[in-house]
Amino acid sequence: MRTEPPVAEPILEMTGVGKVFPGVVALSDVDFTLHPGEVHALMGENGAGKSTLIKVLTGVYDIDAGSIRLGGEDVRFTGPLQAQRAGISTVYQEVNLCPNLSVAENIFIGREPRTLGVIQWRRMRRRSAELLQALDLDLDVGALLGSYSIAIQQMVAIARAVDISAKVLILDEPTSSLDASEVEQLFRVMRRLKGEGLAIVFVSHFLDQVYEIADRMTVLRNGRRVGEYTVAGLPQSELVKAMIGKELAVLEQLDEQEKPAVEERREPVIAATDVGRKGAIEPFSLTIHRGEVVGLAGLLGSGRTELARLLFGADRADAGTFAFEGAPVTMRGPRTAMDHGVAFSSENRRTEGVVGELSVRENIILALQASRGWSRPIPRGRQDELVTRYIEALDIRPADPDVEVRNLSGGNQQKVLLARWLITEPRLLIVDEPTRGIDVGAKAEIQRLLARLSGDGMAVLFISAELEEVLRLSHTIAVLRDRRLVEQLENTDDVDVDRILATIASGVEE
């Protein structure tokens, strides 16, 4: 479904863009066209190439192939400052301003109006107020930026970006921490800027928001452009299909392992009732039983990790209640969850998981030692016994407990992280993307391990972007969209990838 471009000449043309990192083709022959007075959504799953494309455009990375034209002229920026001076401004998800400075100082930082070297504070504050009023904001520009909400801070970042003679405004996940009213305020500003002829690139994982604000979209997958579409001409189900790369009606058969049978429910391990966190995930209710695998399905940004972190207490819920094995519990943090037998294997095994400088042994015993307290060290003999058992059970290679874990492959690092939590004998194991970025053999081993643990009575919460994995392992599938739990499906014979994708796309069960 290729669309005709708008009548206006493009302000930005990226043609045949390629970028290669050692061992990784990040972008291959990507085209992207942006016109004045439009909101153009850049869509794709994690690793699709969205961030790389933005960084190539703004000079963070050099391009290895292709060309970039801005305003009809060939350009190739050597850094973000040069791109900014040429009229390309970027506002990132994490507001890159200084909360300890005033609003006015943040808007003009690095380009303060001066006379004979002296900053003209009154002039700077007056111009700041004018810029913000143009965005329907009436703020005290002399107040510290940190005294305002994240939403207001983002508006200040946009005001700064617009004032730098912007021709192109890139908004990278600007709504990820905003509530509904704050999103609407941002969209009013975007519509005003669009009406003034500004070209806006909008990156978001919230499908409803894309369909509300964008005119066109470009979809990337695995570093390649899938297509360019009008928002009005592309149903959400087709967008999901384009992003994930699966035809809804033509999917490969699930291999080797059969779907687990839906057994009679056993006693609940954890029950979360109306649990939520503002800006992270809408209130949800979810019960996970002994011996049950609950799979979380949804696009990146749908709230899967946010849900898991609330269940583990890594983030504090501001609504709802928890019960463990039927008894109400006040969730004060991860220690509360661990005391009740919950383990959490993070998706980010490098920064929140394994400690690269420590040995395999030290990584495996870390959680058990923390639960005992550091004043009661685990005797070395007991360490050897436990570590050897789990190295053999999970086939961790090399089988040397004293090798630094950073020297292991990604799959073996993931096994070490699982061993760390299994050694604590949890009642509920939460695993977030345990098979991402590892080879097929290691992936199959981890899937078989989780199925075996479930069969032995352990409750498992399993998160994966690969829907075939979710179907293969789960008894129940909880579907999330736009940070809401929209449906819970029993994994019966009539549940397949088509049905999950349709539920993700529509927000209701088909």
ABEGO torsion letter per residue (X at the ends): XBBBBBABBBABBBBGBBBBBBGBBABBGBBBBBBBGBBBBBBEBBGAGAAAAAAAAAGABBBABEBBBBGGBBBBBAEAAAAAAAGBBBBBABBBBBAABBAAAAAABGABBBBGGBBBAAAAAAAAAAAAAAAGBBBBAABBAAABBAAAAAAAAAAAAAAAGBABBBBBGAAAABBAAAAAAAAAAAAAAAAAGBBBBBBBABAAAAAAABABBBBBBGGBBAEBBBAAABBAAAAAAAAAGBBAABBBBBBGBBBBBBBBBBBBABBBBGBBBBGABBBBBBBBBBGBBBBBBEBBGAGAAAAAAAAAGABBBABEBBBBGGBBBBBAEAAAAAAAGBBBBBABAAAABBBAABBAAAAAAAAAAAAAEAABBBBAAAAAAAAAAAAAAAGBOBABAABBAAABBAAAAAAAAAAAAAAAGBABBBBBGAABGBBAAAAAAAAAAAAAAAAAGBBBBBBBABAAAAAAABABBBBBBGGBBABBBBBBAABBAAAAAAAAAAGBBX
